[in-house]
Amino acid sequence: MSTASTTTPKLGVQAATKVYQTASGDLLALDRCSLDVRPNEIVSIVGPSGCGKTTLLWSMSGLHRLTAGAILLDGKEITGPRPEIGIVFQEANLLPWRNLDANINFPFEIKGEKPDRAWIAHLLNRVGLDGFGGKFPRELSGGMQQRAAIVRALALKPSVLLMDEPFGALDSFTREEMNRLVEEIWLDTKTTIVFITHSIEEAIFLSDRVVVLTTRPGRVAKVYDVPFPRPRSLEIMATKEVFDLTNKIKMDIVGERVRPIAPERPSAEIVRIRP
Amino acid sequence: MSGGDAIPEFSKAKSGGDGQDVSLTNLSAFASGPGIKSGAEVAAILAVAVIIIGGIELALRIFHVPQYIMPPPSSIAYALFDEFPLIAPHLGYTLVELVSGFAIGAIVGLVMAAVITQFPFAEKIVAPYILILVTTPMLALVPLLILRFGFGYTPRIIAVALAAGPMVMINAATGFRRVDSAKIALARSYGASTLQIFWKIRAPMALPMILVGLMIGAIFGLLTAVGAEMVGGGFGLGNRLTSYSSMIQMPQFFAVVLILSTLGILIYVLFFLIGKKWASWET
Protein backbone atom coordinates (compact mmCIF):
# COMPACT_ATOMS: atom_id res chain seq x y z
CA MET A 1 0.00 0.00 0.00
CA SER A 2 2.63 2.51 1.02
CA THR A 3 4.77 1.66 -2.00
CA ALA A 4 1.89 2.08 -4.42
CA SER A 5 1.01 5.53 -3.13
CA THR A 6 4.43 6.87 -4.14
CA THR A 7 3.80 6.18 -7.87
CA THR A 8 1.75 8.53 -10.02
CA PRO A 9 -1.92 7.63 -9.65
CA LYS A 10 -3.75 6.58 -12.80
CA LEU A 11 -6.53 8.97 -11.86
CA GLY A 12 -5.90 11.69 -9.33
CA VAL A 13 -9.01 13.39 -8.00
CA GLN A 14 -7.90 16.58 -6.28
CA ALA A 15 -10.45 18.50 -4.22
CA ALA A 16 -13.06 17.96 -6.93
CA THR A 17 -15.99 20.30 -6.45
CA LYS A 18 -19.07 20.44 -8.65
CA VAL A 19 -21.99 22.83 -8.43
CA TYR A 20 -25.05 22.31 -10.63
CA GLN A 21 -27.18 25.33 -11.46
CA THR A 22 -30.77 24.23 -11.17
CA ALA A 23 -34.07 26.09 -11.29
CA SER A 24 -34.30 25.93 -7.51
CA GLY A 25 -30.80 27.29 -7.00
CA ASP A 26 -27.26 25.99 -6.93
CA LEU A 27 -26.73 22.40 -5.92
CA LEU A 28 -23.42 21.34 -4.46
CA ALA A 29 -22.95 17.77 -5.67
CA LEU A 30 -19.28 17.25 -4.90
CA ASP A 31 -17.39 19.12 -2.21
CA ARG A 32 -13.58 18.92 -2.27
CA CYS A 33 -13.63 15.23 -3.00
CA SER A 34 -10.14 13.74 -3.19
CA LEU A 35 -9.16 10.25 -4.23
CA ASP A 36 -6.34 8.45 -6.00
CA VAL A 37 -6.94 5.52 -8.32
CA ARG A 38 -3.78 3.49 -8.83
CA PRO A 39 -2.79 1.91 -12.11
CA ASN A 40 -4.40 -1.50 -12.77
CA GLU A 41 -6.67 -1.51 -9.75
CA ILE A 42 -10.42 -1.80 -9.49
CA VAL A 43 -11.95 0.85 -7.28
CA SER A 44 -15.64 0.82 -6.45
CA ILE A 45 -17.46 3.91 -5.31
CA VAL A 46 -20.47 3.35 -3.10
CA GLY A 47 -22.63 5.74 -1.18
CA PRO A 48 -26.18 6.81 -0.47
CA SER A 49 -28.42 7.73 -3.41
CA GLY A 50 -27.72 11.14 -4.86
CA CYS A 51 -24.34 11.41 -3.18
CA GLY A 52 -22.58 12.50 -6.34
CA LYS A 53 -21.18 9.13 -7.44
CA THR A 54 -22.30 9.60 -11.00
CA THR A 55 -21.20 13.24 -10.97
CA LEU A 56 -17.73 12.13 -9.91
CA LEU A 57 -17.61 9.54 -12.67
CA TRP A 58 -18.82 11.96 -15.33
CA SER A 59 -16.19 14.42 -14.20
CA MET A 60 -13.55 11.69 -14.49
CA SER A 61 -14.78 11.01 -18.02
CA GLY A 62 -14.37 14.65 -19.01
CA LEU A 63 -18.07 14.90 -19.92
CA HIS A 64 -18.64 17.34 -17.06
CA ARG A 65 -16.28 20.11 -16.06
CA LEU A 66 -15.56 20.55 -12.38
CA THR A 67 -16.45 23.83 -10.72
CA ALA A 68 -13.21 23.70 -8.73
CA GLY A 69 -10.42 21.23 -8.19
CA ALA A 70 -8.97 18.91 -10.80
CA ILE A 71 -8.90 15.32 -11.98
CA LEU A 72 -5.62 14.12 -13.45
CA LEU A 73 -5.18 11.19 -15.82
CA ASP A 74 -1.55 10.00 -15.69
CA GLY A 75 -0.68 13.37 -14.15
CA LYS A 76 -2.41 15.44 -16.87
CA GLU A 77 -5.57 17.37 -16.09
CA ILE A 78 -8.75 16.09 -17.75
CA THR A 79 -10.51 18.94 -19.55
CA GLY A 80 -12.66 16.98 -21.97
CA PRO A 81 -13.38 13.46 -23.20
CA ARG A 82 -10.18 11.45 -23.62
CA PRO A 83 -9.66 8.41 -25.84
CA GLU A 84 -7.81 6.60 -23.02
CA ILE A 85 -11.05 6.54 -21.02
CA GLY A 86 -13.84 4.11 -21.83
CA ILE A 87 -17.29 4.43 -20.28
CA VAL A 88 -19.97 1.84 -19.61
CA PHE A 89 -23.22 3.66 -18.90
CA GLN A 90 -26.28 2.89 -16.80
CA GLU A 91 -28.58 0.70 -18.87
CA ALA A 92 -26.56 -0.43 -21.85
CA ASN A 93 -27.06 2.82 -23.77
CA LEU A 94 -26.82 1.06 -27.11
CA LEU A 95 -28.20 2.87 -30.15
CA PRO A 96 -31.45 1.00 -30.92
CA TRP A 97 -31.33 1.71 -34.66
CA ARG A 98 -27.96 -0.01 -35.07
CA ASN A 99 -27.22 -3.69 -34.83
CA LEU A 100 -24.49 -4.89 -32.47
CA ASP A 101 -21.70 -4.66 -35.03
CA ALA A 102 -22.71 -1.12 -35.94
CA ASN A 103 -23.00 -0.20 -32.26
CA ILE A 104 -19.50 -1.46 -31.59
CA ASN A 105 -18.19 0.37 -34.67
CA PHE A 106 -19.77 3.61 -33.46
CA PRO A 107 -16.68 4.89 -31.57
CA PHE A 108 -14.51 4.23 -34.62
CA GLU A 109 -16.97 6.04 -36.88
CA ILE A 110 -16.89 9.10 -34.64
CA LYS A 111 -13.11 9.05 -34.58
CA GLY A 112 -12.82 8.32 -38.29
CA GLU A 113 -10.70 5.25 -37.61
CA LYS A 114 -10.83 1.74 -39.01
CA PRO A 115 -12.20 -0.68 -36.42
CA ASP A 116 -9.71 -3.22 -35.10
CA ARG A 117 -11.58 -6.31 -36.32
CA ALA A 118 -9.39 -8.91 -34.64
CA TRP A 119 -9.59 -7.20 -31.26
CA ILE A 120 -13.36 -6.75 -31.52
CA ALA A 121 -13.78 -10.41 -32.50
CA HIS A 122 -11.66 -11.39 -29.50
CA LEU A 123 -13.78 -9.22 -27.18
CA LEU A 124 -17.06 -10.52 -28.59
CA ASN A 125 -15.82 -14.05 -28.06
CA ARG A 126 -14.69 -13.15 -24.52
CA VAL A 127 -18.14 -11.91 -23.52
CA GLY A 128 -19.93 -14.71 -25.37
CA LEU A 129 -21.53 -12.66 -28.11
CA ASP A 130 -20.11 -14.57 -31.06
CA GLY A 131 -22.55 -14.56 -33.95
CA PHE A 132 -24.80 -11.85 -32.49
CA GLY A 133 -23.33 -9.01 -34.58
CA GLY A 134 -26.39 -8.72 -36.79
CA LYS A 135 -28.87 -8.57 -33.91
CA PHE A 136 -30.52 -5.35 -32.82
CA PRO A 137 -30.49 -4.31 -29.15
CA ARG A 138 -34.23 -5.00 -28.75
CA GLU A 139 -33.60 -8.61 -29.73
CA LEU A 140 -31.16 -9.11 -26.84
CA SER A 141 -31.59 -9.55 -23.09
CA GLY A 142 -30.43 -6.83 -20.71
CA GLY A 143 -27.33 -8.83 -19.83
CA MET A 144 -26.39 -9.31 -23.46
CA GLN A 145 -26.93 -5.63 -24.17
CA GLN A 146 -24.61 -4.71 -21.32
CA ARG A 147 -21.99 -7.21 -22.61
CA ALA A 148 -22.14 -5.44 -25.97
CA ALA A 149 -21.74 -2.10 -24.21
CA ILE A 150 -18.63 -3.44 -22.46
CA VAL A 151 -17.21 -4.56 -25.80
CA ARG A 152 -17.93 -1.11 -27.23
CA ALA A 153 -16.16 0.54 -24.30
CA LEU A 154 -13.13 -1.73 -24.60
CA ALA A 155 -12.94 -1.62 -28.40
CA LEU A 156 -10.70 1.47 -28.37
CA LYS A 157 -8.38 -0.20 -25.82
CA PRO A 158 -8.82 2.38 -23.07
CA SER A 159 -6.41 2.39 -20.14
CA VAL A 160 -9.21 3.36 -17.76
CA LEU A 161 -12.72 1.93 -17.77
CA LEU A 162 -15.39 3.93 -15.97
CA MET A 163 -18.50 1.93 -15.15
CA ASP A 164 -21.57 3.82 -13.96
CA GLU A 165 -23.87 1.38 -12.15
CA PRO A 166 -23.72 -0.82 -15.23
CA PHE A 167 -25.63 -3.78 -13.82
CA GLY A 168 -28.20 -1.97 -11.68
CA ALA A 169 -31.06 -2.93 -13.98
CA LEU A 170 -30.17 -6.62 -14.20
CA ASP A 171 -31.53 -9.46 -12.10
CA SER A 172 -29.19 -10.73 -9.40
CA PHE A 173 -28.09 -13.91 -11.21
CA THR A 174 -27.24 -12.04 -14.40
CA ARG A 175 -25.54 -9.46 -12.26
CA GLU A 176 -23.26 -12.03 -10.61
CA GLU A 177 -22.47 -13.45 -14.02
CA MET A 178 -21.57 -9.98 -15.28
CA ASN A 179 -19.41 -9.37 -12.21
CA ARG A 180 -17.45 -12.54 -12.95
CA LEU A 181 -17.10 -11.37 -16.55
CA VAL A 182 -15.70 -8.01 -15.45
CA GLU A 183 -13.22 -9.81 -13.20
CA GLU A 184 -12.17 -12.09 -16.06
CA ILE A 185 -11.71 -9.15 -18.39
CA TRP A 186 -9.71 -7.36 -15.73
CA LEU A 187 -7.48 -10.42 -15.17
CA ASP A 188 -7.01 -10.40 -18.95
CA THR A 189 -6.33 -6.74 -19.56
CA LYS A 190 -5.52 -5.24 -16.14
CA THR A 191 -7.41 -2.14 -17.23
CA THR A 192 -7.86 0.31 -14.39
CA ILE A 193 -11.56 0.24 -13.49
CA VAL A 194 -13.64 2.72 -11.55
CA PHE A 195 -16.94 1.07 -10.74
CA ILE A 196 -19.98 2.83 -9.35
CA THR A 197 -22.60 0.67 -7.70
CA HIS A 198 -25.42 0.54 -5.19
CA SER A 199 -24.52 -3.01 -4.27
CA ILE A 200 -21.93 -3.47 -1.54
CA GLU A 201 -21.61 -7.18 -2.43
CA GLU A 202 -20.81 -6.25 -6.01
CA ALA A 203 -18.28 -3.64 -4.83
CA ILE A 204 -16.49 -6.12 -2.57
CA PHE A 205 -16.51 -8.89 -5.14
CA LEU A 206 -14.91 -6.71 -7.80
CA SER A 207 -12.70 -4.22 -6.05
CA ASP A 208 -9.22 -3.83 -4.71
CA ARG A 209 -10.56 -0.88 -2.78
CA VAL A 210 -14.04 0.35 -1.93
CA VAL A 211 -14.57 4.09 -1.52
CA VAL A 212 -17.56 5.23 0.52
CA LEU A 213 -18.89 8.70 -0.28
CA THR A 214 -20.88 10.89 2.12
CA THR A 215 -24.40 12.16 1.46
CA ARG A 216 -24.57 15.22 -0.75
CA PRO A 217 -22.31 17.05 -1.05
CA GLY A 218 -20.20 14.03 -1.90
CA ARG A 219 -16.90 13.63 -0.14
CA VAL A 220 -14.81 10.57 0.56
CA ALA A 221 -15.98 9.19 3.92
CA LYS A 222 -13.90 6.02 4.06
CA VAL A 223 -11.71 3.82 1.91
CA TYR A 224 -11.59 0.07 2.54
CA ASP A 225 -8.96 -2.32 1.21
CA VAL A 226 -10.36 -5.56 -0.11
CA PRO A 227 -7.43 -7.97 0.17
CA PHE A 228 -9.11 -11.19 -1.00
CA PRO A 229 -7.32 -13.21 -3.70
CA ARG A 230 -8.57 -13.45 -7.28
CA PRO A 231 -10.40 -14.95 -8.96
CA ARG A 232 -12.85 -14.54 -6.11
CA SER A 233 -14.84 -17.69 -5.65
CA LEU A 234 -18.23 -18.12 -4.05
CA GLU A 235 -16.40 -19.69 -1.09
CA ILE A 236 -14.36 -16.55 -0.49
CA MET A 237 -17.46 -14.40 -0.82
CA ALA A 238 -19.13 -16.52 1.88
CA THR A 239 -16.37 -16.02 4.48
CA LYS A 240 -16.78 -14.09 7.72
CA GLU A 241 -14.26 -11.48 6.59
CA VAL A 242 -16.42 -10.57 3.60
CA PHE A 243 -19.53 -10.56 5.76
CA ASP A 244 -17.91 -8.26 8.33
CA LEU A 245 -16.62 -5.89 5.64
CA THR A 246 -20.06 -5.77 4.03
CA ASN A 247 -21.61 -4.87 7.36
CA LYS A 248 -19.05 -2.18 8.09
CA ILE A 249 -19.67 -0.49 4.76
CA LYS A 250 -23.42 -0.85 5.22
CA MET A 251 -23.19 0.83 8.62
CA ASP A 252 -21.20 3.69 7.05
CA ILE A 253 -23.86 4.27 4.43
CA VAL A 254 -26.80 3.85 6.81
CA GLY A 255 -25.06 6.21 9.21
CA GLU A 256 -24.89 8.67 6.36
CA ARG A 257 -28.56 8.20 5.67
CA VAL A 258 -29.41 9.05 9.26
CA ARG A 259 -27.45 12.27 9.09
CA PRO A 260 -29.79 14.32 6.86
CA ILE A 261 -32.13 14.82 9.85
CA ALA A 262 -29.88 17.80 10.42
CA PRO A 263 -30.62 20.57 7.89
CA GLU A 264 -28.94 20.08 4.52
CA ARG A 265 -29.06 23.76 3.68
CA PRO A 266 -27.43 26.49 5.73
CA SER A 267 -29.50 27.13 8.82
CA ALA A 268 -29.70 30.87 8.07
CA GLU A 269 -32.08 30.13 5.21
CA ILE A 270 -34.34 28.04 7.40
CA VAL A 271 -34.45 30.79 9.97
CA ARG A 272 -35.50 33.18 7.22
CA ILE A 273 -38.37 30.94 6.13
CA ARG A 274 -39.67 30.49 9.68
CA PRO A 275 -39.04 33.74 11.52
CA MET B 1 -19.13 26.24 -18.73
CA SER B 2 -19.00 23.92 -15.76
CA GLY B 3 -22.27 25.21 -14.31
CA GLY B 4 -24.09 24.55 -17.57
CA ASP B 5 -23.97 20.78 -17.21
CA ALA B 6 -27.19 19.04 -16.41
CA ILE B 7 -27.39 16.68 -13.48
CA PRO B 8 -26.86 13.21 -14.92
CA GLU B 9 -30.19 11.52 -15.18
CA PHE B 10 -31.07 8.17 -16.58
CA SER B 11 -34.78 7.92 -16.46
CA LYS B 12 -36.52 5.86 -19.09
CA ALA B 13 -38.67 8.83 -20.00
CA LYS B 14 -37.07 11.02 -22.62
CA SER B 15 -37.12 14.72 -22.05
CA GLY B 16 -38.68 17.16 -24.47
CA GLY B 17 -41.15 16.66 -27.24
CA ASP B 18 -44.62 15.35 -27.03
CA GLY B 19 -46.62 12.64 -28.67
CA GLN B 20 -43.61 10.38 -28.61
CA ASP B 21 -45.34 7.09 -28.60
CA VAL B 22 -45.21 6.93 -32.32
CA SER B 23 -45.26 3.67 -34.05
CA LEU B 24 -45.55 3.50 -37.77
CA THR B 25 -45.84 -0.22 -37.62
CA ASN B 26 -48.95 -0.07 -35.48
CA LEU B 27 -50.78 2.45 -37.58
CA SER B 28 -52.60 -0.01 -39.70
CA ALA B 29 -54.14 -3.37 -40.14
CA PHE B 30 -51.13 -4.30 -42.26
CA ALA B 31 -49.14 -4.68 -39.08
CA SER B 32 -51.60 -6.87 -37.28
CA GLY B 33 -50.50 -10.44 -37.55
CA PRO B 34 -47.82 -11.82 -39.80
CA GLY B 35 -49.86 -11.26 -42.94
CA ILE B 36 -52.28 -13.42 -44.83
CA LYS B 37 -51.45 -17.05 -44.24
CA SER B 38 -53.86 -19.38 -45.87
CA GLY B 39 -56.01 -19.68 -48.97
CA ALA B 40 -59.05 -19.80 -46.70
CA GLU B 41 -58.22 -16.32 -45.38
CA VAL B 42 -57.87 -14.97 -48.92
CA ALA B 43 -61.16 -16.59 -49.84
CA ALA B 44 -62.90 -15.07 -46.82
CA ILE B 45 -61.56 -11.57 -47.58
CA LEU B 46 -62.65 -11.84 -51.21
CA ALA B 47 -66.05 -13.23 -50.24
CA VAL B 48 -66.73 -10.29 -47.92
CA ALA B 49 -65.65 -7.82 -50.62
CA VAL B 50 -67.92 -9.50 -53.17
CA ILE B 51 -70.85 -9.49 -50.74
CA ILE B 52 -70.41 -5.79 -49.90
CA ILE B 53 -69.89 -4.59 -53.48
CA GLY B 54 -72.50 -6.99 -54.85
CA GLY B 55 -74.93 -5.93 -52.11
CA ILE B 56 -74.52 -2.28 -53.02
CA GLU B 57 -74.99 -3.10 -56.69
CA LEU B 58 -78.08 -5.14 -55.94
CA ALA B 59 -79.62 -2.58 -53.59
CA LEU B 60 -79.08 0.27 -56.07
CA ARG B 61 -80.73 -1.75 -58.80
CA ILE B 62 -83.65 -3.02 -56.67
CA PHE B 63 -84.53 0.46 -55.43
CA HIS B 64 -83.95 2.02 -58.85
CA VAL B 65 -81.59 4.63 -57.48
CA PRO B 66 -80.92 7.07 -60.31
CA GLN B 67 -77.32 7.21 -61.62
CA TYR B 68 -76.95 10.94 -60.76
CA ILE B 69 -77.43 10.10 -57.08
CA MET B 70 -75.29 6.98 -56.88
CA PRO B 71 -74.13 4.88 -59.82
CA PRO B 72 -73.78 1.13 -59.24
CA PRO B 73 -70.24 -0.26 -58.76
CA SER B 74 -70.39 -2.03 -62.11
CA SER B 75 -70.85 1.19 -64.08
CA ILE B 76 -68.11 2.90 -62.00
CA ALA B 77 -65.76 0.05 -62.87
CA TYR B 78 -66.78 0.27 -66.51
CA ALA B 79 -66.27 4.06 -66.54
CA LEU B 80 -62.87 3.67 -64.92
CA PHE B 81 -61.84 1.18 -67.56
CA ASP B 82 -63.43 3.00 -70.49
CA GLU B 83 -62.47 6.57 -69.53
CA PHE B 84 -59.01 5.85 -68.13
CA PRO B 85 -57.09 6.94 -71.26
CA LEU B 86 -58.83 10.33 -70.93
CA ILE B 87 -58.25 10.57 -67.16
CA ALA B 88 -54.63 9.36 -67.22
CA PRO B 89 -53.05 12.67 -68.37
CA HIS B 90 -54.89 14.45 -65.55
CA LEU B 91 -53.56 11.92 -63.07
CA GLY B 92 -50.10 12.84 -64.42
CA TYR B 93 -50.73 16.59 -63.90
CA THR B 94 -51.89 16.01 -60.34
CA LEU B 95 -48.85 13.84 -59.61
CA VAL B 96 -46.51 16.54 -60.97
CA GLU B 97 -48.09 19.10 -58.63
CA LEU B 98 -48.09 16.73 -55.69
CA VAL B 99 -44.51 15.49 -56.09
CA SER B 100 -42.90 18.87 -56.77
CA GLY B 101 -44.94 20.75 -54.16
CA PHE B 102 -44.34 18.04 -51.58
CA ALA B 103 -40.60 17.91 -52.32
CA ILE B 104 -40.25 21.67 -51.83
CA GLY B 105 -42.42 21.70 -48.70
CA ALA B 106 -40.73 18.65 -47.17
CA ILE B 107 -37.20 19.92 -47.72
CA VAL B 108 -37.97 23.39 -46.33
CA GLY B 109 -39.91 21.85 -43.44
CA LEU B 110 -37.13 19.41 -42.53
CA VAL B 111 -34.37 22.02 -42.69
CA MET B 112 -36.40 24.48 -40.63
CA ALA B 113 -37.23 21.82 -38.04
CA ALA B 114 -33.57 20.81 -37.74
CA VAL B 115 -32.40 24.41 -37.40
CA ILE B 116 -35.13 25.69 -35.13
CA THR B 117 -34.81 22.87 -32.59
CA GLN B 118 -31.14 23.75 -32.11
CA PHE B 119 -32.21 27.10 -30.69
CA PRO B 120 -34.90 26.62 -28.03
CA PHE B 121 -35.41 30.37 -27.64
CA ALA B 122 -35.94 30.93 -31.37
CA GLU B 123 -38.34 28.01 -31.31
CA LYS B 124 -40.50 29.74 -28.71
CA ILE B 125 -40.71 32.84 -30.90
CA VAL B 126 -41.53 30.96 -34.09
CA ALA B 127 -43.93 28.39 -32.55
CA PRO B 128 -47.19 30.41 -32.83
CA TYR B 129 -46.56 31.19 -36.52
CA ILE B 130 -45.90 27.56 -37.28
CA LEU B 131 -49.13 26.67 -35.52
CA ILE B 132 -50.99 29.17 -37.73
CA LEU B 133 -49.38 27.62 -40.82
CA VAL B 134 -50.37 24.13 -39.69
CA THR B 135 -53.96 24.97 -38.78
CA THR B 136 -54.81 27.28 -41.68
CA PRO B 137 -56.21 25.35 -44.64
CA MET B 138 -53.83 26.46 -47.39
CA LEU B 139 -56.64 25.91 -49.86
CA ALA B 140 -57.93 29.27 -48.66
CA LEU B 141 -54.99 30.98 -50.35
CA VAL B 142 -55.54 29.34 -53.74
CA PRO B 143 -57.80 32.08 -55.22
CA LEU B 144 -55.17 34.65 -54.27
CA LEU B 145 -52.37 32.50 -55.72
CA ILE B 146 -54.32 32.05 -58.97
CA LEU B 147 -54.82 35.81 -59.14
CA ARG B 148 -51.10 36.30 -58.79
CA PHE B 149 -49.71 33.33 -60.78
CA GLY B 150 -52.45 32.44 -63.25
CA PHE B 151 -54.06 29.07 -63.95
CA GLY B 152 -50.90 27.00 -64.47
CA TYR B 153 -48.97 24.67 -62.21
CA THR B 154 -47.40 27.44 -60.12
CA PRO B 155 -50.24 28.33 -57.72
CA ARG B 156 -51.02 24.64 -57.17
CA ILE B 157 -47.42 23.67 -56.44
CA ILE B 158 -47.13 26.59 -54.02
CA ALA B 159 -50.35 25.54 -52.29
CA VAL B 160 -49.16 21.93 -51.98
CA ALA B 161 -45.81 23.07 -50.58
CA LEU B 162 -47.57 25.37 -48.10
CA ALA B 163 -49.83 22.54 -46.97
CA ALA B 164 -47.16 19.84 -46.72
CA GLY B 165 -44.25 21.90 -45.34
CA PRO B 166 -45.69 22.88 -41.94
CA MET B 167 -46.97 19.33 -41.36
CA VAL B 168 -43.52 17.92 -42.04
CA MET B 169 -41.91 20.61 -39.95
CA ILE B 170 -44.05 20.30 -36.83
CA ASN B 171 -43.64 16.51 -36.71
CA ALA B 172 -39.94 16.56 -37.52
CA ALA B 173 -39.41 19.22 -34.84
CA THR B 174 -41.06 16.92 -32.30
CA GLY B 175 -38.63 14.24 -33.43
CA PHE B 176 -35.56 16.45 -33.20
CA ARG B 177 -36.61 17.61 -29.74
CA ARG B 178 -36.39 14.08 -28.33
CA VAL B 179 -33.09 14.47 -26.59
CA ASP B 180 -31.62 11.40 -24.99
CA SER B 181 -28.82 12.87 -22.92
CA ALA B 182 -27.18 9.49 -22.30
CA LYS B 183 -26.84 8.82 -26.04
CA ILE B 184 -25.46 12.29 -26.65
CA ALA B 185 -23.04 11.78 -23.76
CA LEU B 186 -21.95 8.53 -25.35
CA ALA B 187 -21.16 10.30 -28.62
CA ARG B 188 -19.43 13.15 -26.79
CA SER B 189 -17.29 10.70 -24.81
CA TYR B 190 -15.71 9.71 -28.12
CA GLY B 191 -15.17 13.36 -28.99
CA ALA B 192 -18.10 13.70 -31.43
CA SER B 193 -18.65 17.13 -32.98
CA THR B 194 -22.04 18.88 -32.92
CA LEU B 195 -22.54 17.87 -36.54
CA GLN B 196 -21.70 14.23 -35.82
CA ILE B 197 -24.11 14.25 -32.89
CA PHE B 198 -26.79 15.61 -35.21
CA TRP B 199 -26.29 13.03 -37.96
CA LYS B 200 -25.52 10.01 -35.83
CA ILE B 201 -27.79 10.55 -32.81
CA ARG B 202 -30.42 13.26 -33.29
CA ALA B 203 -31.40 12.49 -36.88
CA PRO B 204 -31.86 8.72 -36.43
CA MET B 205 -33.79 9.33 -33.21
CA ALA B 206 -36.06 11.76 -35.07
CA LEU B 207 -36.57 9.50 -38.09
CA PRO B 208 -39.81 7.80 -36.96
CA MET B 209 -41.43 11.19 -36.33
CA ILE B 210 -40.02 12.56 -39.59
CA LEU B 211 -41.66 9.71 -41.49
CA VAL B 212 -44.98 10.40 -39.78
CA GLY B 213 -44.61 14.06 -40.79
CA LEU B 214 -43.80 13.15 -44.39
CA MET B 215 -46.80 10.85 -44.61
CA ILE B 216 -49.24 13.41 -43.18
CA GLY B 217 -47.63 16.11 -45.33
CA ALA B 218 -48.05 14.01 -48.50
CA ILE B 219 -51.71 13.30 -47.74
CA PHE B 220 -52.39 16.97 -47.01
CA GLY B 221 -50.51 17.78 -50.20
CA LEU B 222 -52.80 15.51 -52.25
CA LEU B 223 -55.84 17.09 -50.61
CA THR B 224 -54.63 20.57 -51.41
CA ALA B 225 -53.62 19.70 -54.97
CA VAL B 226 -57.08 18.35 -55.76
CA GLY B 227 -58.75 21.28 -54.01
CA ALA B 228 -56.66 23.79 -55.93
CA GLU B 229 -57.52 22.06 -59.20
CA MET B 230 -61.19 22.38 -58.36
CA VAL B 231 -60.83 26.14 -57.86
CA GLY B 232 -59.49 26.89 -61.29
CA GLY B 233 -57.42 25.81 -64.28
CA GLY B 234 -58.53 23.30 -66.89
CA PHE B 235 -56.50 20.25 -65.87
CA GLY B 236 -55.83 17.82 -63.05
CA LEU B 237 -57.98 15.23 -61.27
CA GLY B 238 -59.75 17.94 -59.24
CA ASN B 239 -60.74 19.63 -62.46
CA ARG B 240 -62.08 16.30 -63.76
CA LEU B 241 -64.26 16.01 -60.63
CA THR B 242 -65.89 19.41 -61.20
CA SER B 243 -66.16 18.79 -64.92
CA TYR B 244 -67.78 15.32 -64.63
CA SER B 245 -70.15 16.40 -61.89
CA SER B 246 -71.26 19.46 -63.87
CA MET B 247 -72.09 17.10 -66.74
CA ILE B 248 -73.72 14.68 -64.33
CA GLN B 249 -71.38 11.90 -65.48
CA MET B 250 -71.48 10.18 -62.14
CA PRO B 251 -69.78 6.87 -63.02
CA GLN B 252 -66.81 8.84 -64.39
CA PHE B 253 -66.91 11.11 -61.35
CA PHE B 254 -66.68 8.13 -59.01
CA ALA B 255 -63.95 6.59 -61.17
CA VAL B 256 -61.83 9.68 -60.41
CA VAL B 257 -62.71 9.41 -56.71
CA LEU B 258 -61.53 5.80 -56.84
CA ILE B 259 -58.22 6.89 -58.39
CA LEU B 260 -57.77 9.49 -55.64
CA SER B 261 -58.43 6.91 -52.90
CA THR B 262 -55.88 4.63 -54.51
CA LEU B 263 -53.34 7.48 -54.56
CA GLY B 264 -53.93 8.13 -50.85
CA ILE B 265 -53.53 4.45 -50.01
CA LEU B 266 -50.35 4.24 -52.07
CA ILE B 267 -48.88 7.21 -50.17
CA TYR B 268 -49.76 5.52 -46.91
CA VAL B 269 -48.33 2.15 -47.93
CA LEU B 270 -45.14 3.78 -49.25
CA PHE B 271 -44.36 5.48 -45.93
CA PHE B 272 -45.50 2.44 -44.00
CA LEU B 273 -42.97 0.31 -45.87
CA ILE B 274 -40.21 2.90 -45.43
CA GLY B 275 -41.01 3.02 -41.73
CA LYS B 276 -40.97 -0.75 -41.46
CA LYS B 277 -37.55 -0.83 -43.09
CA TRP B 278 -35.87 2.14 -41.36
CA ALA B 279 -37.76 2.89 -38.19
CA SER B 280 -38.88 -0.48 -36.93
CA TRP B 281 -36.35 -0.29 -34.07
CA GLU B 282 -38.88 1.82 -32.25
CA THR B 283 -41.60 -0.46 -31.03
HADDOCK unambig.tbl for C-alpha pairs under 7 A between the chains (distance, minus, plus):
assign (segid A and resid 19 and name CA) (segid B and resid 3 and name CA) 6.35 0.50 0.50
assign (segid A and resid 20 and name CA) (segid B and resid 3 and name CA) 5.45 0.50 0.50
assign (segid A and resid 20 and name CA) (segid B and resid 5 and name CA) 6.84 0.50 0.50
assign (segid A and resid 20 and name CA) (segid B and resid 6 and name CA) 6.97 0.50 0.50
assign (segid A and resid 20 and name CA) (segid B and resid 7 and name CA) 6.73 0.50 0.50
assign (segid A and resid 21 and name CA) (segid B and resid 3 and name CA) 5.68 0.50 0.50
assign (segid A and resid 21 and name CA) (segid B and resid 4 and name CA) 6.89 0.50 0.50
assign (segid A and resid 55 and name CA) (segid B and resid 8 and name CA) 6.90 0.50 0.50
assign (segid A and resid 63 and name CA) (segid B and resid 189 and name CA) 6.50 0.50 0.50
assign (segid A and resid 64 and name CA) (segid B and resid 2 and name CA) 6.72 0.50 0.50
assign (segid A and resid 64 and name CA) (segid B and resid 5 and name CA) 6.34 0.50 0.50
assign (segid A and resid 65 and name CA) (segid B and resid 2 and name CA) 4.69 0.50 0.50
assign (segid A and resid 66 and name CA) (segid B and resid 2 and name CA) 5.89 0.50 0.50
assign (segid A and resid 67 and name CA) (segid B and resid 2 and name CA) 5.65 0.50 0.50
assign (segid A and resid 67 and name CA) (segid B and resid 3 and name CA) 6.98 0.50 0.50
assign (segid A and resid 81 and name CA) (segid B and resid 189 and name CA) 5.05 0.50 0.50
assign (segid A and resid 81 and name CA) (segid B and resid 190 and name CA) 6.61 0.50 0.50
assign (segid A and resid 81 and name CA) (segid B and resid 191 and name CA) 6.06 0.50 0.50
assign (segid A and resid 83 and name CA) (segid B and resid 190 and name CA) 6.60 0.50 0.50
assign (segid A and resid 93 and name CA) (segid B and resid 182 and name CA) 6.83 0.50 0.50
assign (segid A and resid 93 and name CA) (segid B and resid 183 and name CA) 6.41 0.50 0.50
assign (segid A and resid 96 and name CA) (segid B and resid 281 and name CA) 5.97 0.50 0.50
assign (segid A and resid 97 and name CA) (segid B and resid 281 and name CA) 5.44 0.50 0.50
assign (segid A and resid 107 and name CA) (segid B and resid 190 and name CA) 6.00 0.50 0.50
assign (segid A and resid 110 and name CA) (segid B and resid 190 and name CA) 6.65 0.50 0.50
assign (segid A and resid 110 and name CA) (segid B and resid 192 and name CA) 5.74 0.50 0.50
assign (segid A and resid 111 and name CA) (segid B and resid 190 and name CA) 6.99 0.50 0.50
